[in-house]
């Protein structure tokens, strides 16, 4: 594996530097806006603007890449991201920050597009799974590490914005020095939204609602931590623990989904996330230290919903449809993420400073019910599992291009997940939830002409 990763190490280094800066910028702006006296609604608007830019960038970035190539595109997007980061402390207002966040979102998704399409071309079918795993590990570790950079200087100072600018600029260096050939821009098979909704409505609904809670977490999580009395180190710890929880829990939950109706697993995961989020709000008034382990567990379930939705969608699309289909998934997730911080800010403004986890629980509960309704027994469990041809892979939301890393992989076990592996977590997962019976699932149901994804 090392021999396969080494040629693309420059691209991975660029991603790591980029996400260190991006992770710090999101946390810094949320905390700094609170110190500047922005209302929770205004902070939500500012943080939502980033995800609006992210959505715009999914349409703008491919055109830029096609026009000038990958290296020049990376240079353009990195330069713009660096400029926007350093402009924040020069013009402190809701509308100027919102505009800067839109531009930052466009730039970041453009950088993701460049790196992911480049990695896709460099990965042969035998190494796609392993490269995908390393790429996701780099993403999660860099995002978690970026939270701790907030301790490098006081939040009120200019220095943290300078550090972010330096990190964005430095991400250019390894990419510009790489000897890898630039990939050709490829075309993909278009998939109408109606088709995606018809075969996998739970994936679409899950992407949208998980986008709301994840956007709320990224946008309002640091402010929530600050408002409940945590210092800068506490803010960094809470954010990083939630991210690490998402990294740790994705694999066992994903393995479990490979053996059971993925719609049911999405519903159970959302239900556990809602329960933990609501429990966090209840415990916060009595035992503040419970916040850290509860958010770790919550992150494990919340971060797993989007990759579960991506795996569910990939079960019902052909390989050449996967990139465009995942684009619709990312669009719905991004729409939810754009709405999330604003909705969370309005909710906190009415319900109180410590109510953010309760907001997460309220949003995830309808997803649990929606997925459970679609997972009502309509087919034999064995038949459904035969149709679930894809294996789960841990991931975070980046750009639709990342799915190309796995689109041409013929053997799932060629990657880093073994679908036949024994998992100790499975029985406990079933017993704890108490809502799934293998015997009941295998009983024949009435004939059904509904498309398998429904």
C-alpha positions in Angstrom: 0.0 0.0 0.0 2.8 2.4 0.8 4.1 2.2 -2.8 0.7 3.1 -4.0 0.2 6.0 -1.6 3.6 7.6 -2.1 3.0 8.9 -5.6 -0.1 10.8 -4.5 1.4 12.0 -1.1 1.7 15.5 -2.5 -2.0 15.7 -3.1 -2.8 14.2 0.3 -0.4 16.8 1.9 -2.3 19.6 0.1 -5.6 18.3 1.4 -4.2 18.1 5.0 -3.0 21.7 4.9 -6.3 22.8 3.4 -8.4 21.1 6.0 -6.3 22.3 8.9 -7.0 25.9 7.8 -10.6 25.2 6.9 -11.3 23.5 10.2 -9.8 26.3 12.2 -11.6 29.0 10.2 -15.1 27.6 10.8 -14.5 27.3 14.6 -12.8 30.7 14.8 -15.5 32.6 13.1 -18.3 31.0 15.2 -16.5 31.9 18.4 -15.3 35.3 17.3 -18.8 36.3 16.1 -20.1 35.5 19.5 -17.5 37.8 21.1 -18.3 40.5 18.6 -21.9 40.5 19.8 -23.5 39.0 16.7 -27.0 37.5 17.5 -27.4 33.7 17.2 -29.6 34.3 14.1 -26.8 36.5 12.5 -24.2 33.9 13.4 -26.4 31.2 11.8 -26.7 33.3 8.7 -23.0 33.8 8.4 -22.2 30.1 8.9 -25.0 29.1 6.5 -23.4 31.2 3.8 -20.4 28.9 3.6 -22.6 25.9 2.7 -24.5 28.0 0.1 -21.1 28.8 -1.4 -20.3 25.1 -1.3 -23.4 24.3 -3.3 -22.5 27.0 -5.9 -19.0 25.6 -6.1 -20.2 22.2 -7.2 -21.4 23.8 -10.4 -18.6 26.4 -10.8 -15.6 24.3 -10.1 -15.9 21.7 -12.9 -16.1 24.5 -15.5 -13.0 26.2 -14.1 -11.1 22.9 -14.1 -12.2 22.1 -17.7 -11.1 25.6 -18.8 -7.6 25.9 -17.2 -6.6 22.4 -15.9 -6.1 21.0 -12.4 -2.9 22.8 -11.2 -4.0 26.2 -12.3 -7.5 25.6 -10.8 -6.0 24.6 -7.5 -3.9 27.8 -7.5 -6.9 29.9 -8.3 -9.1 28.4 -5.5 -6.3 28.3 -2.9 -5.4 32.0 -3.6 -9.0 33.1 -3.3 -9.5 31.1 -0.1 -6.4 32.6 1.4 -7.5 36.2 0.5 -11.0 35.7 2.0 -9.7 34.3 5.3 -7.4 37.3 5.9 -10.2 39.8 5.0 -12.5 38.7 7.8 -10.9 40.7 10.6 -10.6 43.8 8.3 -14.3 44.1 7.9 -16.3 42.8 10.8 -20.0 42.8 10.0 -22.7 40.2 9.3 -23.1 40.9 5.6 -19.4 41.1 4.8 -18.6 37.9 6.6 -21.6 36.2 4.9 -20.2 37.2 1.5 -16.7 36.0 2.4 -18.1 32.7 3.6 -19.9 32.2 0.3 -16.6 32.8 -1.6 -14.8 30.5 0.8 -17.3 27.7 0.2 -16.9 28.0 -3.5 -13.1 27.9 -3.2 -13.0 24.9 -0.8 -15.3 22.7 -2.9 -13.3 23.7 -6.0 -10.1 22.5 -4.2 -11.9 19.2 -3.3 -12.9 18.7 -6.9 -9.3 19.2 -8.1 -7.8 16.8 -5.6 -10.5 14.1 -5.8 -10.6 13.9 -9.6 -6.8 13.8 -9.6 -6.7 11.0 -7.1 -9.3 9.0 -9.1 -7.1 9.0 -12.2 -4.0 7.9 -10.2 -5.8 5.0 -8.5 -5.9 1.6 -10.3 -8.9 -0.6 -9.5 -6.9 -2.8 -7.1 -5.9 0.2 -4.9 -9.0 2.3 -5.0 -10.4 1.1 -1.7 -7.2 1.6 0.2 -6.6 5.0 -1.3 -10.1 6.1 -0.5 -9.5 4.9 3.1 -6.3 6.9 3.4 -8.0 10.0 1.9 -10.9 9.9 4.4 -8.5 9.4 7.3 -6.5 12.4 6.2 -9.8 14.4 6.0 -11.0 13.4 9.5 -7.6 13.8 11.2 -6.9 17.2 9.6 -10.4 18.5 10.6 -10.0 17.3 14.2 -6.4 18.7 14.4 -7.6 22.0 13.0 -9.8 22.6 16.0 -6.7 22.7 18.3 -5.0 25.5 16.4 -7.5 27.9 18.0 -5.2 27.7 21.1 -2.3 29.2 19.1 -3.4 32.7 19.8 -6.3 34.7 21.4 -9.5 34.6 19.4 -9.7 38.4 19.5 -6.3 38.7 17.7 -5.4 38.9 14.0 -2.9 36.1 14.3 -5.3 33.2 13.9 -6.6 34.5 10.6 -3.0 34.9 9.5 -2.3 31.2 10.3 -5.3 30.2 8.2 -4.1 32.3 5.3 -0.6 30.7 5.6 -2.1 27.2 5.6 -4.2 27.8 2.6 -1.2 29.3 0.7 1.1 26.4 1.8 -1.4 23.8 0.4 -0.3 25.1 -3.0 3.3 24.0 -2.6 3.0 20.2 -2.6 0.4 20.3 -5.4 2.5 22.7 -7.5 5.6 20.5 -7.0 4.0 17.2 -7.9 5.2 15.4 -11.0 1.9 13.6 -11.5 0.3 14.2 -14.8 -2.9 16.2 -14.9 -6.0 14.1 -15.6 -8.3 14.6 -18.5 -11.8 15.9 -17.6 -14.1 13.0 -18.0 -17.9 12.9 -18.6 -20.4 11.0 -16.6 -23.8 9.6 -17.3 -26.5 12.0 -16.3 -29.1 10.8 -13.8 -32.4 12.7 -13.3 -33.3 13.6 -9.7 -36.6 11.7 -10.1 -34.7 8.5 -10.8 -32.6 9.0 -7.7 -35.6 9.7 -5.5 -37.6 6.7 -7.0 -34.9 4.2 -6.2 -33.6 5.6 -2.9 -35.9 8.1 -1.2 -34.3 7.3 2.2 -30.9 8.3 0.9 -32.2 11.6 -0.3 -34.2 12.4 2.8 -31.3 11.2 5.0 -28.8 13.4 3.1 -31.0 16.5 3.5 -31.8 16.0 7.2 -28.2 14.9 8.1 -27.1 18.1 6.3 -29.1 20.2 8.6 -27.6 18.7 11.8 -24.1 18.6 10.4 -24.3 22.2 9.2 -25.7 23.1 12.6 -22.8 21.4 14.3 -20.0 23.0 12.1 -21.7 26.4 12.2 -23.0 26.7 15.7 -21.1 24.0 17.7 -18.2 26.2 18.7 -20.6 29.0 19.7 -22.6 26.5 21.8 -19.5 25.3 23.5 -18.5 28.9 24.3 -22.0 29.8 25.6 -22.2 26.8 28.0 -19.0 28.1 29.7 -16.1 26.2 27.9 -12.8 28.0 27.4 -10.9 27.8 24.1 -9.4 24.4 25.0 -12.8 23.1 25.9 -14.2 24.3 22.5 -11.4 22.5 20.7 -11.9 19.3 22.7 -15.6 19.2 22.2 -15.4 19.7 18.4 -12.5 17.3 18.0 -14.1 14.6 20.2 -17.3 14.7 18.1 -15.3 14.4 14.9 -13.2 11.5 16.3 -16.4 9.8 17.4 -17.6 10.0 13.8 -14.4 8.4 12.6 -14.5 5.6 15.1 -18.1 4.6 14.8 -18.4 4.7 11.0 -16.7 1.4 10.4 -18.7 -0.9 12.8 -22.0 0.8 11.8 -21.1 0.4 8.1 -20.2 -3.3 8.5 -23.6 -3.8 10.1 -25.3 -2.1 7.3 -23.7 -4.4 4.8 -25.6 -7.3 6.4 -29.0 -5.7 6.9 -31.5 -3.5 5.2 -29.6 -0.2 4.9 -32.8 1.8 5.3 -33.4 0.2 8.6 -29.8 0.9 9.7 -30.2 4.6 8.7 -33.3 4.7 10.8 -31.7 3.1 13.8 -28.6 5.3 13.5 -30.8 8.5 13.3 -32.8 7.3 16.3 -29.7 6.7 18.4 -28.4 10.1 17.3 -31.6 11.8 18.3 -31.7 10.0 21.7 -28.1 10.9 22.5 -28.6 14.5 21.3 -31.7 15.0 23.5 -29.9 13.3 26.4 -27.0 15.7 26.1 -29.3 18.7 26.5 -31.0 17.1 29.5 -27.7 16.2 31.2 -26.1 19.5 30.5 -28.0 21.2 33.3 -26.9 18.7 35.9 -23.5 17.4 34.9 -21.5 19.5 32.4 -18.7 17.0 32.1 -21.1 14.5 30.5 -21.1 16.8 27.5 -17.8 15.4 26.2 -18.6 11.6 26.1 -22.2 12.2 25.0 -21.1 14.3 22.0 -18.4 11.7 21.2 -21.2 9.1 20.9 -23.5 11.5 19.1 -20.8 12.2 16.6 -20.4 8.5 16.0 -24.0 8.2 14.8 -24.5 11.6 13.2 -21.3 11.4 11.1 -22.4 7.9 9.9 -25.7 9.0 8.3 -24.4 10.6 5.2 -22.0 7.7 4.2 -24.8 5.3 4.9 -27.0 7.2 2.5 -24.2 7.2 -0.1 -23.9 3.4 0.3 -27.6 3.0 0.0 -27.8 5.0 -3.1 -24.8 3.2 -4.7 -26.7 -0.1 -4.1 -29.2 0.9 -6.8 -27.2 2.9 -9.4 -24.8 1.6 -12.1 -21.2 2.5 -11.8 -21.4 5.1 -14.6 -24.4 6.8 -12.8 -22.7 7.0 -9.4 -20.9 10.3 -9.8 -23.9 12.2 -11.1 -26.3 10.4 -8.7 -24.0 11.3 -5.7 -24.1 14.9 -7.0 -27.8 15.0 -6.2 -27.0 13.5 -2.8 -24.4 16.1 -2.1 -26.8 18.8 -3.4 -29.5 17.7 -0.9 -26.9 17.4 1.9 -25.5 20.9 1.0 -29.0 22.4 1.0 -29.6 21.0 4.5 -26.2 22.2 5.6 -27.0 25.7 4.3 -30.2 25.7 6.2 -28.8 24.1 9.4 -26.8 27.0 11.0 -29.6 29.5 10.4 -32.3 27.2 11.7 -30.1 26.2 14.7 -29.5 29.9 15.4 -33.2 30.7 15.4 -33.9 27.7 17.7 -31.1 28.6 20.2 -32.4 32.2 20.2 -35.8 30.9 21.5 -34.9 27.8 23.5 -31.7 29.0 25.2 -27.9 28.7 24.9 -27.7 25.0 25.7 -30.4 23.8 23.4 -28.3 23.0 20.3 -28.1 19.2 20.9 -31.9 19.3 21.4 -32.2 20.9 18.0 -30.2 18.0 16.5 -32.5 15.5 18.2 -35.6 17.2 16.8 -34.3 17.1 13.3 -33.1 13.5 13.4 -36.3 12.0 14.8 -38.3 12.5 11.5 -35.5 10.8 9.6 -35.7 7.8 11.9 -39.4 7.6 11.4 -39.1 8.1 7.6 -36.5 5.4 7.2 -38.3 3.0 9.5 -41.5 3.4 7.4 -39.7 2.7 4.2 -38.0 -0.3 5.8 -41.2 -2.1 6.7 -41.0 -5.7 5.7 -41.9 -6.0 2.0 -39.4 -8.5 0.8 -37.4 -11.3 2.2 -34.3 -10.1 3.9 -32.1 -12.4 2.0 -33.3 -11.0 -1.3 -32.7 -7.5 -0.2 -29.2 -8.3 0.9 -28.5 -9.9 -2.5 -29.5 -6.6 -4.2 -27.2 -4.6 -1.8 -24.2 -5.1 -4.0 -22.2 -2.3 -2.6 -20.1 -2.3 0.6 -20.1 0.6 3.1 -17.1 2.8 3.1 -16.4 5.5 5.8 -16.5 9.0 4.3 -17.2 12.7 4.9 -19.0 15.1 2.6 -16.5 16.5 0.2 -17.5 16.6 -3.5 -19.3 14.1 -5.8 -16.0 13.3 -7.6 -14.8 11.3 -4.6 -17.3 8.5 -5.4 -15.3 7.9 -8.6 -12.5 6.4 -6.4 -14.8 3.5 -5.8 -17.0 3.5 -8.9 -14.8 1.1 -10.9 -13.8 -1.2 -8.1 -15.1 -4.6 -9.0 -14.2 -6.5 -5.9 -15.3 -4.9 -2.6 -12.8 -6.9 -0.6 -10.0 -5.3 -2.7 -10.3 -2.2 -0.5 -9.9 -1.9 3.2 -13.3 -3.4 4.2 -13.9 -7.1 4.3 -17.6 -7.8 4.0 -17.1 -11.3 5.5 -15.3 -10.1 8.7 -16.7 -11.1 12.0 -17.8 -8.1 14.1 -18.3 -8.2 17.8 -20.4 -5.0 17.7 -23.2 -6.6 15.7 -25.1 -8.5 18.4 -24.8 -5.6 20.8 -26.1 -3.2 18.2 -29.2 -5.3 17.7 -29.8 -6.1 21.4 -29.4 -2.5 22.6 -31.7 -1.0 20.0 -34.3 -3.8 20.5 -36.0 -2.9 17.3 -34.7 -5.5 14.8 -35.5 -9.2 14.7 -33.6 -11.4 12.2 -36.5 -13.9 12.5 -39.1 -11.4 11.7 -37.1 -9.9 8.8 -36.9 -13.3 7.1 -40.7 -13.9 7.1 -42.2 -13.7 3.6 -44.1 -10.4 3.1 -46.8 -9.7 0.5 -45.8 -9.4 -3.1 -44.3 -6.0 -3.8 -43.6 -4.2 -7.1 -42.0 -1.3 -5.4 -38.5 -0.5 -6.7 -35.9 -2.1 -4.3 -34.6 1.1 -3.0 -38.0 2.1 -1.6 
